[in-house]
Amino acid sequence: MKVIRFSNIILISCLLASFISCRKTAVPHPYGYFRVDIAPHSYRMIDTLNLPYRFDLPQQAKLICRDSKDGKFWVDIYYPNLNASIYCSYKPVKGNLIDLLEDTRKIVYKHSIRADGIGEKAYDHNEKNVHGILYDLRGNTASSVQFVLTDSTKNFFRGALYFDNIPNKDSIAPMSEYIREDIIHIMESFEWKK
């Protein structure tokens, strides 16, 4: 009988000790993102004979020329390490500059459903006859930066940044800001060929 009582006491003691020792409160950890190492900004001039424009291309990007059914001289500025592209289109202006600008504005403002805000910044470089607008889209939009450049009479160039993944402003913010700086440099170095 003493053996049975003693084993019951040990069993109850073990159960009691296991309940008391496992009282840690679970703490949820925030969702983490992969760290992306971004190289310092550096550029090289691209000047191919078949394009009616030239600009400084970021060193870490690749230029992919593509003609589409909608027009010639279209290019993609592809960032393989960041899984992003700036899709660029070119159209000749044939008395339709207002229509081209309005089409761009409509495309940008289609993102207003998901955007927390859309900023516009005018750009003018009178010596090079390059004028444009930089659009900053804040929030979980498919595209965070878009821009247009024109000489107002013959040429129209449009670009839009897209990441090849589901947009999440927190995870792509550093990469988006990095490419935004490249876009500003592209706009500042942009020239029309005569």
NORVENNOR-V450263 format. One line per field, one symbol per residue. ss: DSSP state (h for helix, s for strand, l for the rest). psi: psi as a letter, one per 30 degrees, with the letter a starting at -180 (. if undefined). burial: # if it has 9 or more other ideal C-beta (glycine too) atoms within 8 Angstrom, else .. Layout:
ss = ???
psi = ???
burial = ???
//
This chain:
ss = lhhhhhhhhhhhhhhhhhhhhlllllllllllllllllllllssssllllllsssssslllsssssssllsssssssssllllsssssssssllllhhhhhhhhhhhhhhhhhlsssssssssssllllsssssssssslllllssssssllllssssssssslllllhhhhhhhhhhhhhhhhhhhhhlssll
psi = eeeeeeeeeeeeeeeeeeeefhgkkkjkklkllkkkkkllkllkkkikffkglllkkkeglkkjkkklffllgklkjkjeffhlkjjklkkkkhggeeeeeeeeeeeeffffefkflkkkkkkkieefhkkakkkjjkailekfkllkklgfefkkkkkkkkkhlkkjfeefeeeeeeeeeeeeeeeffkkkk.
burial = ........................................#.#.##....#.######..#.#.#.....#.#######..#.###.###..#...#..##..#..##..#..##..#....#.#...###########.#.#########...#########...#.#..#..##.##########.####..
//
